[in-house]
Amino acid sequence: MPVYTQELPLLAEAQVVVLGSGSAGSTAAIAAARAGADTLLVERYGFLGGTSTMVLDTFYGFYTPGNEAARVVAGIPWEIVERLYAYDMVIERPSSYGAGQAVTYDPTTLKVVWEQTALEAGARLLLHTFCVDVLREGDRITGLVVASKRGLGLIRGQVFVDASGDADLVFRGGAPFEAAGSDGQPAQSLTTTFRLGGVDAERAQAVKRDEMVSRMKAANLSGEYRLPREEGSVHRMPMADVVATNMTRVAYVDGTDPLELTKAEVEGRRQALEYTRFLRQQIPGYEQAYLMNFSTQIGIRETRRIWGEYRLTRDDVLSARKFPDAVAQCGAPIEDHHAGNSTRWEYVPEGGTYDIPYRALLPQGVDNLLVAGRCLSADHDAHASVRSMGQCMAMGQAAGTAAALAARASRSPRQLAIDTLQEQLRSDGALFSGATVAAAR
Ligand SMILES: Cc1cc2nc3c(=O)[nH]c(=O)nc-3n(C[C@H](O)[C@H](O)[C@H](O)COP(=O)(O)OP(=O)(O)OC[C@H]3O[C@@H](n4cnc5c(N)ncnc54)[C@H](O)[C@@H]3O)c2cc1C
């Protein structure tokens, strides 16, 4: 049990405290500040964005898959894309897999876009600050215990948003969750991404996906290479001679265990170098390619999923279910990066969408806490569909808006009238219950 007390030095205080600045948390902080709440965004690293800036470069989830693609996410998430367009640092391209149109951006520019948008909204930022515990009185969280170079400190708040990806607040607050892998389905694998410069784009792009896969298979069969995943992808970036990859695979890792993560980081980088060697030696256009970077940390797809007032299920996804308390929606397929050399795909029928209900963002057993992003309440398969960044941002907008409305009215998030929340979200451009906007920009 925690040994911390309220005697810890008070580092900060806010009406709405958002933990974690990934695509969900940054959007939540922007939404909460715009909805009039004094908002603090707390992040362990020295920049915003989480996976969106540390690991990745492509937003999925904005569009439904297929030829009749529709855009199903708007509001603050699309504003972020528009801001990237203003820097000329985004391209839209067909998906590498069939997950719907891809929105590929420069992650370095996105770091600036996140912080500028959050600051312009009026949110305060607190970087280099790691939350290690919570203080709880009855069914309310009263503060976050955080660690920094100054030692331990306390952050007080009225309403909290857990956007840590790993449900750290739910976990430390003693609320129920499901650990990935505990339901008989192994947790999704981890991936170290890397980018290559010096690529002859024209020749590289002439190598189609099927050919890349068959060359990977042949490379493994030759005994000259060890490539654990044979259908990983390479895609172009907004910068001319640069490509980004999603190729490595480290399986059976608990992404909340530092010992396992240490081994996974080392293995991910080892694999990244092996894939670089393969690309340079076996794929036309990569002869002069050089390694530009590894992801800041290994990419973690799935750890803790909370038990909320509702649990989104595989059946909800595959029946395109709609909910009366919808606050966001998703048309992305189930995309399960299990162990082994392939990935499992299952699609929402007829290019449709299912709703994300507000209740999936409300943890059981704690009154002044919401979650947003990949730690929402969902089973393994539903999570494998709903975790795209388009949806994490949409959940962030919903959770941040709800947190602000609740804080300003001195109510619990679960006491909010759902139609008031939905009305606010709609007027701020959010899409749900099957609403779409034209796909072409
Ligand atoms: C390898 C990989 C490839 C993927 N490919 C795609 C893709 O191409 N397109 C797509 O749309 N989605 C993709 N996804 C899924 C998607 O990226 C994630 O589901 C999404 O980014 C999760 O966002 P989040 O905000 O919930 O969490 P995160 O991005 O994980 O953000 C959590 C934030 O909280 C901070 N944090 C955590 N704990 C603490 C703490 N205790 N104290 C302080 N700060 C804390 C972290 O530093 C981080 O900034 C991929 C995921 C992975 C791992």
The ligand as an SDF file (V2000), in Angstrom:
LIG
                    3D

 53 58  0  0  0  0  0  0  0  0999 V2000
    4.2110   -0.4160  -33.0530 C   0  0  0  0  0  0  0  0  0  0  0  0
    2.8540    0.2100  -33.1280 C   0  0  0  0  0  0  0  0  0  0  0  0
    2.3330    0.5260  -34.3630 C   0  0  0  0  0  0  0  0  0  0  0  0
    1.0980    1.1410  -34.4370 C   0  0  0  0  0  0  0  0  0  0  0  0
    0.6660    1.5700  -35.6650 N   0  0  0  0  0  0  0  0  0  0  0  0
   -0.3540    2.4510  -35.7060 C   0  0  0  0  0  0  0  0  0  0  0  0
   -0.5910    3.1950  -36.8850 C   0  0  0  0  0  0  0  0  0  0  0  0
    0.1160    3.0710  -37.8920 O   0  0  0  0  0  0  0  0  0  0  0  0
   -1.6210    4.0930  -36.8600 N   0  0  0  0  0  0  0  0  0  0  0  0
   -2.4260    4.2600  -35.7740 C   0  0  0  0  0  0  0  0  0  0  0  0
   -3.3610    5.0770  -35.8150 O   0  0  0  0  0  0  0  0  0  0  0  0
   -2.2090    3.5580  -34.6340 N   0  0  0  0  0  0  0  0  0  0  0  0
   -1.1730    2.6960  -34.5590 C   0  0  0  0  0  0  0  0  0  0  0  0
   -0.8850    2.0420  -33.3930 N   0  0  0  0  0  0  0  0  0  0  0  0
   -1.7900    2.1950  -32.2350 C   0  0  0  0  0  0  0  0  0  0  0  0
   -1.6940    3.5760  -31.6120 C   0  0  0  0  0  0  0  0  0  0  0  0
   -0.4600    4.1620  -31.9070 O   0  0  0  0  0  0  0  0  0  0  0  0
   -1.8640    3.5680  -30.0860 C   0  0  0  0  0  0  0  0  0  0  0  0
   -2.9570    2.7670  -29.7120 O   0  0  0  0  0  0  0  0  0  0  0  0
   -2.1020    4.9930  -29.5940 C   0  0  0  0  0  0  0  0  0  0  0  0
   -1.0400    5.8310  -30.0240 O   0  0  0  0  0  0  0  0  0  0  0  0
   -2.2440    5.0330  -28.0960 C   0  0  0  0  0  0  0  0  0  0  0  0
   -2.3960    6.3810  -27.6970 O   0  0  0  0  0  0  0  0  0  0  0  0
   -2.6300    6.7300  -26.1710 P   0  0  0  0  0  0  0  0  0  0  0  0
   -2.6800    8.2120  -26.1110 O   0  0  0  0  0  0  0  0  0  0  0  0
   -3.7460    5.9480  -25.6210 O   0  0  0  0  0  0  0  0  0  0  0  0
   -1.3220    6.1800  -25.4130 O   0  0  0  0  0  0  0  0  0  0  0  0
    0.2180    6.5140  -25.6120 P   0  0  0  0  0  0  0  0  0  0  0  0
    0.5200    7.0220  -26.9580 O   0  0  0  0  0  0  0  0  0  0  0  0
    0.9140    5.2790  -25.1250 O   0  0  0  0  0  0  0  0  0  0  0  0
    0.4700    7.7080  -24.6080 O   0  0  0  0  0  0  0  0  0  0  0  0
    0.5720    7.5680  -23.2300 C   0  0  0  0  0  0  0  0  0  0  0  0
    1.3700    8.7550  -22.7000 C   0  0  0  0  0  0  0  0  0  0  0  0
    1.3580    8.7260  -21.2900 O   0  0  0  0  0  0  0  0  0  0  0  0
    2.6810    8.9230  -20.7960 C   0  0  0  0  0  0  0  0  0  0  0  0
    2.7280    8.2130  -19.5240 N   0  0  0  0  0  0  0  0  0  0  0  0
    2.4470    6.8990  -19.3150 C   0  0  0  0  0  0  0  0  0  0  0  0
    2.5140    6.6020  -18.0180 N   0  0  0  0  0  0  0  0  0  0  0  0
    2.8650    7.7360  -17.3790 C   0  0  0  0  0  0  0  0  0  0  0  0
    3.0810    8.0520  -16.0090 C   0  0  0  0  0  0  0  0  0  0  0  0
    2.9250    7.1260  -15.0570 N   0  0  0  0  0  0  0  0  0  0  0  0
    3.4480    9.3160  -15.6850 N   0  0  0  0  0  0  0  0  0  0  0  0
    3.5960   10.2710  -16.6670 C   0  0  0  0  0  0  0  0  0  0  0  0
    3.3820   10.0180  -17.9780 N   0  0  0  0  0  0  0  0  0  0  0  0
    3.0050    8.7740  -18.3300 C   0  0  0  0  0  0  0  0  0  0  0  0
    3.5510    8.3170  -21.8680 C   0  0  0  0  0  0  0  0  0  0  0  0
    4.8760    8.8030  -21.8020 O   0  0  0  0  0  0  0  0  0  0  0  0
    2.8240    8.7420  -23.1310 C   0  0  0  0  0  0  0  0  0  0  0  0
    3.1940   10.0190  -23.5540 O   0  0  0  0  0  0  0  0  0  0  0  0
    0.3460    1.3940  -33.2630 C   0  0  0  0  0  0  0  0  0  0  0  0
    0.8660    1.0490  -32.0030 C   0  0  0  0  0  0  0  0  0  0  0  0
    2.1140    0.4900  -31.9330 C   0  0  0  0  0  0  0  0  0  0  0  0
    2.6990    0.2050  -30.5990 C   0  0  0  0  0  0  0  0  0  0  0  0
  1  2  1  0
  2  3  1  0
  2 52  2  0
  3  4  2  0
  4  5  1  0
  4 50  1  0
  5  6  2  0
  6  7  1  0
  6 13  1  0
  7  8  2  0
  7  9  1  0
  9 10  1  0
 10 11  2  0
 10 12  1  0
 12 13  2  0
 13 14  1  0
 14 15  1  0
 14 50  1  0
 15 16  1  0
 16 17  1  0
 16 18  1  0
 18 19  1  0
 18 20  1  0
 20 21  1  0
 20 22  1  0
 22 23  1  0
 23 24  1  0
 24 25  2  0
 24 26  1  0
 24 27  1  0
 27 28  1  0
 28 29  2  0
 28 30  1  0
 28 31  1  0
 31 32  1  0
 32 33  1  0
 33 34  1  0
 33 48  1  0
 34 35  1  0
 35 36  1  0
 35 46  1  0
 36 37  1  0
 36 45  1  0
 37 38  2  0
 38 39  1  0
 39 40  1  0
 39 45  2  0
 40 41  1  0
 40 42  2  0
 42 43  1  0
 43 44  2  0
 44 45  1  0
 46 47  1  0
 46 48  1  0
 48 49  1  0
 50 51  2  0
 51 52  1  0
 52 53  1  0
M  END
$$$$
